[in-house]
């Protein structure tokens, strides 16, 4: 309530105990006592559009609006948790106002989603995100490298064991096969010969070799499709792991 509503000409009171129509601090907060949309990094104005209503957007804000729509679409497509999606939105804001994003919005959005997933410790490979965003893998790789440098970020080491677990569940393989795949990977990792290799390809190769050892029949094409890598890439990774485990 805000008190009385009166005529600006004669001063007569028109109504008493009227409801305020101006935005309040409580309205802008995502709390149990507030109203309106929640504050979010996935909107260019943070979700508090009542403040900027009627104001023309700057070129950076227009670009950010379009970029965030791409980020939201990709994040939703791969089932990214809300916290990670919000993190991608924050990175998008920094990238736009640091002049790191200009035209290629889809590749940049995919790279921002990948970086946020990595920062949140989520098992999302570059191959999976490139496929979901319909962006060439090499272009996504370049965008990730460019944004890591431009935003002064540091990528966390990829959790290949988690990727193996995810792949074996996707292929509906028994836990014994997953355990064997992890041992194959750990043996290769301890040799130091797979450093810098694609995590998705290495994990898929470990799972395929584990299937062969366990007598589980899984076609090469099925494993490569589930892992989001080409059959040729998977063959090369398998050959590498075999050379390490069977010198």
Buried (B, 14 or more C-beta within 10 A) or exposed (E): EEEEEEEEEEEEEEEEEEEEEEBEEEBBBEEEEBEBBEBBBBBBBBBBBBEEEEEEEEEBBEBBBBBBBBBBBBBEBBEBEEEBBBBBBEBBBBBBEEEBBEEBBBBBBBBBBBBBBBBBEBBBBBBBBBBBBEBEBEBBBBBBEBBBEBBEBEEEEBBBBBBBBBBBEEBEBEEEBBBBBBBBBEEBBEBEEBEEBBBBBBBBBBBBBBBEEBEBEBEBEEBBBBBBBBEEBBBBBBEBBBEBBEE
